[in-house]
């Protein structure tokens, strides 16, 4: 029987190494997002991406990869996706920012309202943290309460104090602010109700994602909505990831939810910087001019309604509707998941390596000989997939991932899992070049 030819490549990262030194001299951490930091990748890895097309990217040393991070999930159609780029370019030629509003702000808001059932009013910004923090502020103003309940099983909601103060990276956040955030577990309605009972008429809002890697138990979402309303709080649904991946109308449409407020971003404009706070008219209007209650300084950002990104967002929604993008994401995610699970079984790694999540947004878990989560084995897997032309901190597919891309990926993962198996037998330290990775949320470097 003929053996399959290895897809392992010889790669040079000299230019990336040189740029790392320059980056760390100028930029704290060497990157502007913690997830892109050197501590999140193995020693032998591309440090800087120079260009991308579809789902393929090229680093500064000329190495080519199939990417499965897709701009931290912000790129759902593909890098340089021409219809979106052309729409942004047409708008760019007309001007990007004016002293008063542009009609495209209304056009983009109307497109979002047409696909998101709970979007009675809309406010644009640039980042996810902008709009989640605005949602929290609005909830506090509307309810007259100060506390926030966040889902403890979900990793990130904002760079701002109300959330970061509840993590291991709480340095710089006053204790008084830290004490205003409490946590509950996903799928645990009794635990959430206990929080409400422990802090009567103090919790302004409950914020969570509809789903991450754990599926909701039967009745959880309905019970969650009823519970939040019973205690007079607002429900905020963070749709940064689920929006434009689970369903064009977000996970709230997929599950039939009706949050009071929800936040969208990432894939909203296929990598262009755009985010949105949407929600109930009576709540959102507190940040407006047509009421007689106390005014809320909701969102007032110079670049929030920058026209180029709004044009990109409109065209992204148009492409989703024309091309059935969501179906493609599910189909290719399922193909990838099935292929990797097959190779996990072939290498008898079921207890050591897992594919998690829903098909449009897959991630993986790495475990050591004792079946404990392992950053060393994660580093090894990344190292070995990078050698095979795959850049996969996650397993996130895009509309540009073809069947050929998926098949080539499965071949590379199969070889990487063979090395993983050997590391379990001989010791990961013998095969990993350099140091293990580190979790982002840690108190010290």
C-alpha positions in Angstrom: 0.0 0.0 0.0 1.4 3.4 -0.9 2.0 5.8 2.0 0.7 9.3 1.9 3.3 11.9 1.3 4.0 14.2 4.2 2.7 17.8 4.0 5.3 19.0 6.4 7.3 22.1 5.2 10.6 23.7 6.0 9.9 27.3 7.1 12.0 30.3 7.9 10.8 32.9 10.4 13.9 35.2 10.4 12.0 38.4 9.4 9.3 37.7 12.0 12.0 37.3 14.7 13.5 40.7 13.7 10.2 42.4 13.8 9.3 41.0 17.2 12.2 42.9 18.8 11.1 46.2 17.1 7.5 45.5 18.2 8.3 44.9 21.8 10.4 48.0 21.9 7.4 50.1 20.9 4.2 48.3 21.7 3.4 46.8 25.2 3.3 43.1 24.7 4.3 43.5 21.1 0.7 43.4 19.8 -2.5 45.3 20.2 -4.6 42.3 21.1 -3.6 39.9 23.8 -4.7 36.9 21.7 -2.1 37.9 19.1 0.8 38.0 21.6 3.9 35.9 21.5 2.9 34.0 24.6 -0.1 32.6 22.6 2.0 31.0 19.9 5.0 28.6 19.9 8.6 29.7 19.3 8.5 28.4 15.7 5.6 30.5 14.4 4.9 33.4 12.1 4.9 36.6 14.1 3.6 39.0 11.4 1.1 38.4 8.6 1.7 40.5 5.5 -1.3 39.8 3.4 -4.3 37.5 3.0 -6.6 36.3 0.3 -9.7 34.2 1.0 -8.7 31.8 3.8 -5.0 31.9 2.9 -2.4 34.2 4.5 1.3 34.9 3.9 3.7 36.0 6.6 6.6 38.5 6.2 8.9 35.6 5.4 6.8 34.4 2.5 5.3 31.3 4.2 1.8 30.5 3.2 -0.9 29.2 5.6 -4.6 28.2 5.5 -5.9 30.3 8.4 -8.5 29.1 11.0 -8.5 32.2 13.2 -9.9 34.5 10.6 -8.9 37.7 12.3 -10.1 36.5 15.7 -13.4 35.5 14.0 -13.9 39.0 12.5 -13.5 37.8 8.9 -16.3 35.4 7.9 -16.3 35.8 4.1 -12.5 35.8 3.6 -9.6 38.2 3.5 -9.8 40.8 0.8 -13.3 39.7 -0.2 -13.8 41.7 -3.3 -17.5 42.8 -3.2 -17.0 44.1 0.4 -13.7 45.8 -0.4 -15.2 47.4 -3.5 -18.2 48.7 -1.5 -15.9 50.2 1.1 -13.7 51.7 -1.6 -16.6 53.4 -3.4 -17.7 54.9 -0.1 -14.1 55.9 0.8 -14.0 58.0 -2.4 -17.0 60.0 -1.1 -15.4 60.7 2.2 -15.2 58.7 5.5 -16.2 61.1 8.2 -18.2 64.3 8.3 -19.2 67.0 10.8 -22.8 65.7 10.7 -24.4 62.4 10.2 -24.3 60.6 6.8 -27.3 58.8 5.2 -25.4 55.6 5.2 -25.8 55.5 9.0 -29.6 55.1 8.5 -29.2 52.7 5.6 -26.9 50.4 7.7 -29.2 50.6 10.8 -32.2 49.7 8.6 -30.3 46.6 7.2 -29.5 45.4 10.7 -33.0 46.0 12.0 -34.3 44.0 9.1 -32.3 40.9 10.0 -32.2 41.1 13.9 -35.6 40.9 15.4 -34.8 42.6 18.7 -33.1 45.6 17.0 -35.7 48.3 17.5 -32.9 50.9 17.8 -29.2 50.8 16.9 -26.1 52.6 17.9 -22.8 52.0 16.0 -19.2 51.9 17.4 -15.9 50.4 16.5 -15.1 47.6 19.0 -17.0 45.0 21.0 -16.0 46.5 24.3 -17.5 49.8 23.2 -20.9 48.4 22.9 -20.9 45.9 25.7 -19.9 48.6 28.1 -22.6 50.9 26.7 -25.1 48.2 27.2 -24.1 47.9 30.9 -24.2 51.6 31.4 -27.7 51.8 29.8 -28.9 49.0 31.9 -27.7 50.7 35.1 -29.4 53.9 34.1 -32.7 52.2 33.1 -33.0 50.1 36.2 -31.4 52.5 38.7 -29.1 49.6 39.9 -25.4 49.2 40.0 -24.4 45.5 39.9 -23.8 43.3 36.8 -24.0 39.5 36.6 -21.7 37.9 34.0 -21.4 34.3 32.9 -18.3 32.8 34.6 -17.9 30.1 31.9 -17.4 32.5 29.1 -14.0 34.1 28.6 -14.4 37.7 27.6 -16.9 40.6 27.5 -15.0 43.9 27.6 -11.6 45.5 28.2 -13.4 47.9 30.6 -13.3 47.9 34.4 -16.7 46.4 35.0 -15.6 43.1 33.4 -11.7 43.1 33.6 -12.0 43.8 37.3 -13.6 40.3 37.7 -10.6 38.5 36.1 -7.1 37.7 37.1 -6.0 40.8 35.2 -7.7 43.1 37.6 -4.6 45.3 38.3 -5.6 49.0 38.1 -9.3 48.4 38.7 -10.6 49.9 42.0 -11.9 47.3 44.5 -15.2 49.2 44.7 -15.8 48.6 41.0 -14.7 44.9 41.2 -17.3 44.3 43.9 -20.1 45.4 41.5 -19.6 42.4 39.2 -20.9 39.0 40.2 -20.7 35.7 38.3 -23.0 32.8 37.6 -22.5 29.5 35.7 -23.9 28.7 32.3 -27.0 26.4 32.4 -27.3 27.0 36.2 -30.6 28.9 36.7 -30.7 28.1 40.4 -27.3 29.7 40.8 -28.4 32.8 39.0 -31.5 33.1 41.1 -29.4 32.8 44.2 -27.4 35.8 43.0 -30.6 37.8 42.7 -31.7 36.8 46.1 -28.3 37.6 47.6 -28.4 41.0 46.1 -32.0 42.1 46.1 -32.9 44.9 43.7 -29.2 45.5 43.0 -28.4 43.6 39.8 -29.0 45.8 36.8 -28.3 43.3 34.0 -27.3 39.8 33.2 -24.8 39.4 30.3 -23.8 36.2 28.5 -23.4 34.6 25.1 -26.2 32.3 24.0 -23.7 29.5 23.6 -20.0 28.9 23.4 -18.6 25.3 23.6 -21.4 24.0 25.8 -24.9 23.5 24.5 -27.8 24.9 26.5 -29.8 22.4 28.5 -33.5 22.2 27.7 -35.4 25.2 29.0 -32.3 27.2 29.9 -32.8 30.1 27.6 -36.5 30.4 28.3 -35.9 30.1 32.0 -33.1 32.7 31.8 -35.4 35.3 30.2 -38.1 34.6 32.7 -35.8 34.8 35.7 -34.1 38.1 34.6 -37.5 39.7 34.1 -38.9 38.4 37.3 -36.2 40.2 39.2 -36.5 43.4 37.2 -33.1 43.3 35.5 -32.2 43.5 31.8 -30.9 40.7 29.6 -27.9 41.5 27.5 -26.9 39.0 24.8 -23.3 39.2 23.6 -23.5 38.3 19.9 -19.9 39.2 19.0 -19.2 35.7 17.9 -22.6 34.1 17.4 -23.9 37.0 15.4 -23.3 36.3 11.7 -22.2 32.8 12.4 -25.1 30.9 14.1 -27.7 32.7 12.0 -27.8 36.0 10.1 -30.1 37.2 12.8 -27.8 36.0 15.5 -28.1 33.2 18.1 -31.2 35.0 19.4 -33.0 34.2 16.2 -31.6 30.6 16.1 -32.9 30.1 19.7 -35.9 32.3 19.6 -34.6 34.7 22.3 -35.7 38.3 22.8 -33.0 40.0 24.7 -33.5 43.6 26.0 -30.1 44.6 24.5 -27.6 42.8 22.4 -24.2 43.5 20.9 -22.7 42.6 17.5 -19.3 43.1 16.0 -16.5 40.9 14.6 -18.0 39.4 11.4 -20.5 42.3 11.0 -18.3 44.0 8.4 -16.0 41.1 7.3 -13.0 42.5 9.2 -13.7 46.2 8.8 -14.1 47.9 12.2 -17.7 48.0 13.1 -19.8 47.1 16.1 -23.4 47.7 17.1 -25.5 48.0 20.2 -29.1 47.1 19.4 -32.2 46.7 21.6 -35.6 47.7 22.9 -36.7 51.2 21.9 -37.7 52.3 25.4 -34.3 51.3 26.8 -32.2 52.6 23.9 -34.0 55.9 23.8 -32.5 56.8 27.2 -29.4 57.6 25.2 -31.4 59.8 22.9 -33.1 63.2 22.8 -36.8 62.3 22.8 -37.5 61.6 26.5 -37.9 63.6 29.7 -35.8 61.3 32.0 -32.1 61.6 33.0 -29.8 61.6 30.0 -27.4 58.8 29.4 -24.1 59.5 27.7 -24.4 56.3 25.7 -22.0 56.1 22.8 -20.3 59.2 21.3 -17.4 58.0 19.2 -15.7 60.0 16.5 -15.2 56.9 14.3 -18.3 55.0 15.4 -20.2 55.8 12.2 -17.2 56.1 9.9 -18.8 55.5 6.5 -16.3 53.0 5.0 -17.0 50.4 7.6 -20.8 50.9 7.4 -20.6 50.4 3.6 -18.6 47.2 4.3 -21.3 46.1 6.8 -24.1 46.6 4.4 -22.4 44.7 1.6 -21.5 41.9 4.1 -25.2 41.5 4.9 -26.0 41.5 1.2 -23.5 38.8 0.5 -24.8 36.7 3.4 -28.3 36.9 1.9 -27.2 36.3 -1.8 -24.8 33.4 -1.1 -26.3 31.5 1.8 -23.1 32.1 3.7 -24.4 30.6 7.0 -25.1 27.2 5.3 -21.6 27.2 3.9 -20.1 27.8 7.4 -22.1 25.0 8.9 -21.2 22.6 6.0 -17.5 23.3 6.0 -17.3 23.3 9.8 -19.0 19.9 9.9 -16.6 18.6 7.2 -13.6 19.8 9.2 -15.0 18.5 12.5 -15.8 15.1 11.1 -12.4 14.8 9.5 -10.4 15.8 12.6 -12.5 13.5 14.8 -11.7 10.7 12.5 -8.0 11.3 12.9 -8.4 11.7 16.7 -9.9 8.2 16.7 -7.2 6.8 14.4 -4.6 8.0 16.9 -6.5 6.9 20.0 -6.6 10.5 21.3 -10.2 10.8 22.3 -9.3 11.6 25.9 -6.5 14.0 25.0 -7.6 16.1 22.1 -11.2 17.4 21.5 -13.0 19.4 18.9 -15.6 21.7 20.7 -18.4 24.1 19.8 -20.9 24.5 17.0 -19.7 24.0 13.4 -19.3 27.7 12.3 -17.1 28.4 15.4 -15.1 25.4 16.4 -12.3 25.3 18.9 -10.1 22.5 20.3 -8.9 21.4 23.7 -5.5 19.8 24.5 -4.9 17.6 27.4 -1.8 16.0 28.9 -1.0 12.4 30.0 -3.1 13.0 33.2 -6.0 14.3 31.0 -5.6 17.8 32.4 -5.7 20.9 30.2 -2.2 21.6 28.8 -0.7 24.7 27.3 2.5 22.7 26.5 0.5 20.3 24.3 -1.4 23.2 22.7 1.9 24.7 21.8 3.1 21.4 20.3 -0.1 21.1 18.2 0.3 24.7 16.9 4.0 24.0 16.2 3.2 20.9 14.2 0.2 22.4 12.3 2.3 25.5 11.4 5.0 23.2 9.9 2.2 21.9 7.7 1.0 25.2 6.4 -1.9 25.6 8.9 -2.4 28.6 11.2 -5.1 27.4 13.6 -5.3 28.9 17.1 -9.0 27.8 16.6 -10.9 25.9 14.0 -13.0 28.8 12.7 -14.0 28.5 9.0 -15.0 31.2 6.5 -17.0 31.4 3.3 -13.7 31.1 1.5 -12.7 27.7 2.9 -13.1 25.3 0.0 -13.4 21.5 0.1 -9.7 21.4 -1.1 -8.7 23.6 1.9 -10.5 21.4 4.3 -9.1 18.2 2.9 -5.5 19.6 3.0 -6.2 20.7 6.6 -7.3 17.3 7.7 -4.1 15.8 6.2 -2.0 18.2 8.1 -3.9 17.7 11.4 -3.6 14.0 11.0 0.2 14.3 10.9 0.2 16.7 13.8 -1.9 14.4 15.9 0.6 11.6 15.2 3.3 13.8 16.8 0.9 14.5 19.6 0.5 10.8 20.2 4.3 10.4 20.3 4.6 13.3 22.8 2.2 11.5 25.1 4.4 8.4 25.0 7.9 10.0 25.0 7.3 13.4 26.7 6.1 16.7 25.2 9.3 18.4 26.3 11.3 16.2 23.8 9.2 17.4 20.8 8.3 21.0 21.7 10.8 23.6 20.6 10.8 26.5 23.1 8.3 27.2 25.9 4.7 26.3 26.5 1.9 28.8 25.9 0.4 30.8 28.7 -3.3 31.7 29.5 -4.1 35.4 28.7 -5.9 35.9 32.1 -3.0 35.5 34.6 -1.8 37.8 37.3 1.9 37.8 36.5 3.9 37.3 33.3 
